[in-house]
Structures are given as structure tokens and as C-alpha cells.
Amino acid sequence: MDRLQGQNDAQKIVSAEERDQNPRACPLLDEHGCERVIKSILNVPADDVIDDIYWGPVMRISKSTVVELVKSHIDPASAIPEPECMVECIEQGAWNRAFLVRISSEKFILRVPSLGVRGVWNRHKALQLRSSALSMRWIRNNTRIPVPEVLAYDITHKNEIGHPFTLMRHVSGTQICDVWDDDDGSDAEFEAKRLRILDSVAETAAQLQTISFTHSGMLHFDDESATRPRVGLTYHLCEDGVKGDNRLVHETSLTDPIASSHENFCFRLETWWDLQTDDGYDLPEDPDALVLLKGQHEILRLLVDCLPFARAQEGQAVQETFVLAHPDFDWQNIMVDDEGNVTGVIDWDCTRAVSRFLGYAALPLWLGKGYVACLVLSGSVWSSPERFQYYRAFYASAMAKAMHGKGDCAYTHKSILFLALEDALKYPNRTLCFLQKIVHLVLPGTDVMYFLKRIGTEGLVDQDKGLFQELFRCAPGADPRFPI
């Protein structure tokens, strides 16, 4: 049985979950839900001071203590001689520092969160780490997805390195982002490898089709041996820090489990309108601006109603179900072998159940780069936009093949539209760009600004509604009618 540091503390976190709804229950939070340690440095502009608060303690962890910790979990008797134990490399992402450790002939990954430093770490972040570690174990045990094996985790500072951590076995392979533009070999071989990657990724993601929940939210495990998690509160790390990047997290937001995707998106639409009109009090003084705003709102409301929610038949109730999705299903988190077959899927932080049309069957994020504003490319892509349209259509067909044309594969090709709509509702400064793309898809050559103003003045007619409804209609495979 694994030696799991801080297991008793983890149980306290789960049993005290009801207190998490009250930020004042956390000693690190003030009455506004803001972490005191962060509020105390709000006026500190120096990058090195900010970096030291978060990354400094983590970066000062010695390699010898890392090796000592890893050995304590895989070789408690210390039978392996020191020369065969070493830290081979260290990589740093947005939230974690990862140590690649070799013990004899085996390799391991020790992930240490930057926010794990004393005075910043709190039970919300601890519960996130625990949920992520146990979610990986549960998915690995209940699907054929090559998830890294979690050997141990610790949500406390009572260990050899003095920080929370997750310890996993290393998975072999190369990140897709490092081979997608690899120009070795002939053009035909290169293209065949890309298509093999897409086929294998679809086959891998489809493994999640057997898992569903009655609510959307983060996975919670009442004990280490739980055969099935429950869905509960989701803890979000704020990405709008003092410096505008994700190194500073000065508040923790909580989201209740969601039972209706439609109600959730309607709430987002109301929030969008409030943000556009200064919380509903001050409408734009420019009449043209108000008409344009109303036109955007009308189309957004139609698109929200067009999303493929579970709908009740006449006289019958329906229970919507939610599915798992990798929280960052992008090319840096998927490992492949030399032939393009998936060998590992990493970085499952903050795994949760989501709406089916945004779940496991959705397009991988790198295929949406350049189409969805929120997706920032982390690598080099030489393909043209038209080529990416082809890859999106190919992946939709690959997912339909993997799922035998049944179930959530119907959402794959249109998932990029659903993700773009979600982004446009969250960030009003991106709404107009999104609507321009949508209008051009159904009405090529249309003067979008004129069209929106007409909608804002006259409202949507049935012909307009039919066009947008058809765009959002879902079926297995690619939809050749729209160049998505």
C-alpha cells in the first residue's frame, strides 16, 4: 500500500467541504475572500519579489532532497545505491515545477505546485491537488487511457522537500507539439503521421464515453478506496493576478455543481449583458452602440438556445448527464511514439465533469488555435487555416469511427463553435469577433455590422433563426456544408 503523506488531513478537507462555501472559514482568507499574504504585496511591482514569493521556495528545493523523497516511496529500504539515483532534468510550467528523477532503470516525475508555499497554500488548493491525484488514479483504473501512474501525493508540508507534491511514473513518448511540424522524411510520410496522431488521439479520448455524472463539477473522493467519485464544488484559481498573469492568485472562487447546461449558459448570457451595460445600470448613450449591443445579445441568445442540450420530449422529463474531459487537452499534454500512437496523457489538474458537447468528444485544443480567441498557441504551426479545417473534419470522422457513429461523437465537429461561444460570453471584448465568424459562416459576404444593427432594431426573423439553428445542428462526422 502506498505511503500517502497527509492522508488524515485529506480526510479532514473532504469532511469539512460544507465549510468551503464560506471563505471566512479559511484562516488565510479575509472577509472578501482574498488571501492576506497576497493583499500584503499588492503594491510590490518588482518581478523578482513576486517570483520569489511563489517560485523561490520551490526553486530552492535541492536535488538531493527530491531524490530522498522519491526513494522513500519506491525504495524505503534504500537498497539502491546513490550513484544510480539522480535528477535528470527540471521543467517549469505555469503552476508546477516538475523534477524528472531516475532511480536505477526507472524514471519518475515529481510535480511541486508553485502555490504550495507556506502562507499561500490553503485547503482549497490542497483539495484540488488531492482531487487531481485521485482522479488520475480512478481514470487509469477505469479506462484504457495511458494516464501516468500516481504513486503518492502529499497535501501538507510534512515531507522531505517541505512542499505538497504529486509523484508519478514517467510516461514515454514525445509531446505532439514537438512532432506536429517535424519535417523529417517525405511530405507524404509527414502527413500520414499527422493523421495517425489524430486517429490515435480520438481513439484515446473515446475511452471516456462509458463514464457520466448527473452534475457538472469537480470530482471529490470521500476516501482513498472510493470506487466512484461524486461531483461537488469546483475550486477555481484566479488567472487575473496583480500582474495580469497566472503567477499571482489572490482569490479563490467556488462554483456549485451544475445540473442544467442550459441554465448555466443562460446565466452566462445574463452576466455578459450586465458586463456590457455596467451591471445593468448604465446603457450606452450612443443610440447606434445600443442597437449594436442589442443585436449581439439577440444572436447570442439564439445561439445559446441552439446548443445541443438534453431536451425533454413532450410529457416526459429528462435527466441531463455530464461527462469527463481532460482540463487542457492540448498537444503539449499528449505523448506519442515514433509512429504517432498515443503513449501518455498528462496534466490532469482540476479534472471535472462538463457538458457533453464540451466533453471528451470535443476537438483537441490545438486544432482550434486561430479559431477560438482564448486558445493561445504554445508552439509553431505551419499549416494554413484551410488545412486546419481539413484536420478538424478528419478528427470528427476519426471520433465517429472510434465510437461507431454513436453517442457524443455527434458533437465533435461543432465543438469548436461551442467553445468559441463560451469564450465570447466570458470575455465581452471577444464577442464581436466571434459573431463576425458565425455570421460569415451562415451568410458569406454579409456586412456584419449592418446585420447586427438590423437585428438590434427589428429582431430576428424566422429565416435568420433557421440558418443559425442549422449551423449548430450536430451529427456524427464532419459537416461539409460549413467551412468550420
N, C-alpha and C positions, 0 to 999 in steps of 0.2 A: 504493500500500500504506500502511495506517495506520502512524503512528509510535507504537508501543506502548512507553511507558516501562517499564523494569524487566523486559523480556521475558526476559533471561537469568536474572534472579533467579527468575522464574516457573518456568523450566525446572528450576532447582535445587530448587525446592519439590516439584515433581512427582517428580523422580528420587529425592528423599530421603523419599518418602512412608512407606517402611517404618520410618523413624526416628520418625515421628509417633506410633507406638504407644507410644513410651517418652517420657513427659513430661519426663524428666531431660535429654533431648537438646536441649530448648529452653532457651536461656540466661535467658529471662525467667521460667522456672518453677522452683519449689523442689521438694524431694523429695515433696511432697504434691500436686504439680500446680497449686499456687496461684501466681498471678502476684505476684512480690515487691513490685512497686510498689503493688499493692492491699493486700497484707498490712501494708504500712507505714502505711496510713491507716485501718486498721480501727476505730481508736478516735477518729476525727475526725468529730464529729457535725454540723459546720456545713455547711448546704446549699451555701453559696457556694463553699466549699473543694472539695466533691465536684464541683459543676458545673464549676469551673474546671479540675480535673484532666482531665475528659473533654471538655466543650464549650468551655472557654475558648480553647484554641489554635485550634479550628475557627472559633469566632465572631470571632476576631481576624484571620481571613483578609480581606484588603482586596478590595474590588470590582475595583480596578484590576488586581490580580494574577490574579483569576479571569478577567477579560476577556482578559488577556495569554495565559493558558494556553489558553483556548478558541480564540483567534485562531491560536495556534501550531499547532493541529491542523487547522483548517479553512481558514486563510489564512496559510500560512507566509511568504509574501512581504509580508505586511502591506499589501496593496493597498487594504483597506477603511479609509476614514478613521475616526478616533477618534469623532467625533460619532455615527456610525452603530453604535457598539458600546457596550452598556451592560448592567448587571444590572438587570432589571426588577423582580424580587421574590425574596425568600428565604423558604423554608419549612423547618421543622424537625420531623422525626418522632422516633420512639423511638430510632433508631440512626443516622440520617443527617441532614445538612443539605443541602438542595437549592437550588442557585442557578439561576434562570431567566435565561438570557443571550440578548439579541438582538444578532445580528450582521447588519447590513443588514436584509434582509427575512426572515431565518431565525431560528428560536428553538432553543435548546439547553438541556439540563439537565445540570448538573454536580453529582454526588452525592458528598459527602465524609463518610466514616464518622466518628462521634464517637470510636470506639475506634482511630482511625488515628494518635493522638498518639504521639510518641516515648516509649519506656519502657513503653507498653501494647501497642502493635502487635507481633504476633509472626507466625510463619509459618502458624499455624493460621488466623488471621484473614485473612492475605494469600491463602491458598489458597481461602478462602471467597469473597473478592471476585473472584478470578480465575475460579473456577468459575461464579459468578453471571453475570459478564460474558460468558463464552464460552457458557454455557447459553442466554442470551438470543439471542446470535447464531445458535446452532445451531437453536433453536426457530423463530426468524424465517425461517431459510433452508429449513426442512424442513416447515413448516406454513403455513397462511394466517392464523394468529393475528396481529393487529396489535401485535406486540411492538416497543417502541422500538428504533431502530437504534443499536447501540453503535459509536461512532466510535473510542473509545480508552479504555484503562484503565491505571492505574499502581498497582502494589502496593508502591511504595517512597516515600520522601520526597524523591527527587531530581527535583523538578519545580518549576515556578514558584510553586506555593502551598505547597510543603513538606509535602504530605499525600498519602496514597493517594486515588484518586478513580476515578469512572466517568463518562465523557462520552457523552451520548446526544442524539439528536434529540428535540425536544419533540413530543409527540403531541397532536393537537387533541381537543376534546371537554370534557364536564363529568362530574365524578365522579357515579356513581349516587346516592351518599348526599346529593348536593345537589339531586337532582331527584325522588327517590322520593316525597317528601312535598310536592312543589311543587303548590300549589293553583290555579295559573293555569289558566284555561279551565274547561269544564264538567266535572262529575263523570265523565261518560262518556268524554270525551277523556283525562282524567287516568288513568282505569282502563285505557283502551286503550294508553296509553303505557307503563304498568307492565307489561302483558302483552307488549308488543312488546320491552321491555327483557329480560324473561325468555326470550323466544323467541331473541333475538339472542345473549344470553349462552350459552344451550345450544348454539346453532349454532357459536359460537366455541370453547367448551370441547371440543366433539366433534372438533375438528381434531386432538386429541392421540391419537385412537384408533389411529392407524397406528404408534405408537411403543411398544415394550415392551422389557423387560430381564429377565434371569434372576435378578437380585438386587435388593433394595431398598437404597438408599443414595444418597449424593451423587454428582453427575456429575463425572468427572475427565477432563481433556483432556491427552493426552500432548504435543501440540503445537498451535499456533495453527490449523493447517490440518486437524486431525483430522476425518474425515468422520463419525465416530461416537464419542461418549464411552464410557468404561467406568464402571461403578459401583464406588465404593471407600468408604473410611472417610468417615463423616459427622462433621463438627465442629459441636458444639452450643455456643452461647453461653448461659451460665447466666443465667436470668432471676430468680433468687432472690438478689439482691445484698444488700449490708450493710444498705441502707435499705429493702429489700423491693420495689424497683422495678428496671427493666431498665437503669438507667444504670450500675449497678455490676456488673461481670463479673469475678469473682475466681477462676474456674476454667474450664477447657475440658474438656468431656467428649467422648470418642470412641466412636462406635458402629460396629462391624464391619458389613459388608454382610450382609443377611439373605436367606436362601434359602427360608425357610418362614414364612409368616404365622402359621400355627397354632402353631408352636413359639415364635414371638415373643410371641403373646398368652398362651400358657401360662406363659411366663417372667414376663410382667407380672402374671399372676394369682398366681404364687408370691411375687413381690415384694410384692403387695398384702397377702397373708396375713402375710408377715414383718413388714411395717409395722404391721399391726393387732395383732400379738402380740409386739411389741418384739423383732423379729428372730428370732422363733421360740422365745424362752426363757420369757417371762412371759405366760401366758394370763390373761385377765381373771378376777378372783377371784369376781365376781358370777356365779352359775350362769345367771341369765336373760340376762346380757350375752353369755356364752359361747355360749349356744344361739342367740341372735340373730345373733351373728357367724358361726356355722356355717351358719345359714340363708342369710345373704347370700353366703357362699362357695359353697354348693351351687348357688344360682341363677346366680351369676357364671360358675361352671364350665360350667353348661349353656349359657349364652349364648355363651361363647367357642366351645364345640363347634358352636353353631348358625351361627356366622359362615360366609359363603359362600366358604370356601377351595376351592382346586383340589383335588379329591379323586380318588384313583386308582380306576379300575374294577378289578373282581376279576381278578387275574392280570396287571394292566397297571400300569406305572409312569407317573407324571405329572410333568411339569416345570412348576412354578408360574412364572408370569410376572408382572412388575410394570410399572406404568405411571407416567407423569409426572402430577403435579398441581401447580397453582400453590400456592406455600407459604403464601399468605394471600389466598385467592380471596374477597375481601370487597368491599363496594360502594365503598370509598374507592380501590380499585386497578383499577377498571374504568371507562373513559371511554366516554360515549355522545354521539351528536349530538342535535339537537332532536327527532328522530323516535323516539329510543330505540335506535338501532342502535349496536353497539359500534364504537368508533373506536380504542381502545387498551387494552392490559392491561399495567399497570406493576408495579414492585416484585417482581422475581423472585429476591430474595435467598434463598440456601440452597435452590435448586431441587433436588429429588431424586426418585428413583423410589420409589413406595409400593405398598402392597397395592391390588389392583384395586378392591376395594369402598370404598376411601378415596381413589381417584384422580380423574382429570379429570371423571368422570361424576357425582361426588358433588354434592349440593346446594351452591350458593354459601353462604358462611358467614352472610350477614345473614339468610337465610331460617331459620336455626337459632337466632337470637337469642331468648332466653327459653325455649328448649328444652334447650340444652346449657349446662351451668354455666360452662364455660370461655370461652364467647363473650360478651365484654363489648361492649355496643352503643356504637359510636362515631358517634352521630348520633341523630336524632329519628325515631321510628316511631309513627304514629298508628293503624295497623291493629290490629284486635283479634286475639287468638290464633286465633280461628276463621278470620279472613281469611288469616292466615299459613298455616294448614292448607291453605286453598284454593290459595295461591301455591305451596306445596311440591308439591301434587298437579299443578298446572299445569306447573311446571318439569319434573317427572318425565315428563309427557306430551310436553313440548317436546323433551326429550332423546331420548325414544324415537322421535319424528318425525325428529330430526336424524340418528339412527343407523339409521333404517329398522327399528326394533324388534329390532336385533341387538346382540350384544356386551354391553358394560358398562352400557348403559342400564338393564339389569335391576336394578342396584344403586342407582339414583338415589333413589327414594322412601324406601328404608330406610336410606340412608347416614347420616341424622341419628341413627338408633339406634346405628349402628356407631361414629360419632364420640363419642356420649354414653357408650358402653361404654368406649371407650378413655380418655376423661376420668375416668370413675368408677374405673378401675383405677389411674390415675396419682395421683389425689387421693382417699384414703380418706374424707376429710371430706365428699365429694360423693356417695359410693356410695349411701347410704340414700335420698337424694333421687332419684337415678336409678332405683333399684329400685322406689320408690313409683310413678313414672311408668309403668314397664314393667308392673308388676303390675296397675295400674288399666287399662292398655290391653287386657290379655287377660282380666282378672277385674274388671270395673267394680263398684264398691261394696264391694270386699273390704277387710277390716281388715288392712292390710299388715303391721303389727307382729305380729299374731296369726299371719298366714300364714307370715311368715319364721321365727317361733319353731316353728311346726309342722314346717316343712321342716328346721330345725335339729335337731329331736328325732326325726322319723320318716323324713326324707329325701324326695326327690321321687318321686311315683308317676307311672306312665306317662301318665295323663291330664294331669297338670301339664306333663310334658315335651312332649306333643303341642301344647299351647296355645302355649308359648314357641317351639317349633320353627316353628309356623305363622306367628307374628308375624315371625320373621326370614327367612321364605321370600321369595325375590326373583323378580320378573317385570317385564318392561318396562311402563312407565307407572305410574299410581297404583294403590294397593291400597285400594279403597273399604271394606274390612272394618274397618280400623283408623283412627281419627282422629289420624293422626300429624302 
